[in-house]
Amino acid sequence: MWSSTGPNVGTQGQNESSFDFKTFANLSTLRKDVQQHLVVVYSLLAASLLSASVGVYAHLTVQLGGFLTTVANIVCVVWLLSMYNLPDNFRQRLSLFLGASFFQGCTIGLLVEHVLAFHPSVLLTAFLGTSAIFASFSASALVSPRRSYLYLGGFLGSALSTMAMLRLGSMFLGGYNKMFEVELYLGLLVMAGYVLFDTQLIVEKATYGVKDPLVDSLKLYSDFVSMFVRLLIILSRNSETRERAKGNRRNAKQGN
């Protein structure tokens, strides 16, 4: 109902909420060809995650994961990156792309197998949590002003280098377990930052006509998997800690 001072509070709040949602969902600032490129990139990302899931299942059924699948994943990635982005090469590069995700899924299957044996409930939680983090950060990068997150590249690269050096030092100086714990949480934060950085870098490159959907999807896939592995380990360790604490309390009660 309208008054002399304007619309009522409920109508105004509803309009503001609708405006905020439309602003968040509006990607009209991106050129049409860039939007089409992003559709292809995220479609390939979904395909790679499906291929990795098949790899995980393959390991759980026939025990494929191990050193050889790790090497096969590296070979596929290097081979993919060494090939020119030409229409005639697309099918071969797509096979390498899906092969890399499949072999990495087989390797991740080793971790998934352990988690399913001791803490099966955290697997779905880790996947949904990773999906939520990835979707939120990637969407934030898409709707933010251009280049606003590209400055993160230097900081994120330095953070990864620092973590690698600290882990290497802890192997010789001690404190490896504590460093591993720090690396899990800090690494999760860094990879979330890479989602922001890589998403905006993909948009920026596509704006200038540099479009390689397979390589762009590979970057986002690597970010997703890195976050998933870290989050799965964190949740598994937390679940183990809670179960150990319950066991200690139970033993204490029985002792009394």
Salt bridges, closest charged atoms under 4 A:
ASP33 OD1 - ARG31 NE 2.97
ASP33 OD2 - LYS211 NZ 2.71
GLU113 OE1 - HIS59 NE2 2.97
GLU181 OE1 - ARG237 NH2 2.47
GLU183 OE1 - ARG167 NH2 3.03
GLU183 OE2 - ARG230 NH2 2.92
GLU204 OE2 - ARG146 NH2 2.71
GLU204 OE2 - ARG147 NH2 2.93
ASP212 OD2 - ARG93 NH2 2.92
ASP216 OD2 - HIS37 NE2 2.86
GLU240 OE2 - ARG244 NH2 3.01
GLU243 OE2 - HIS119 ND1 3.61
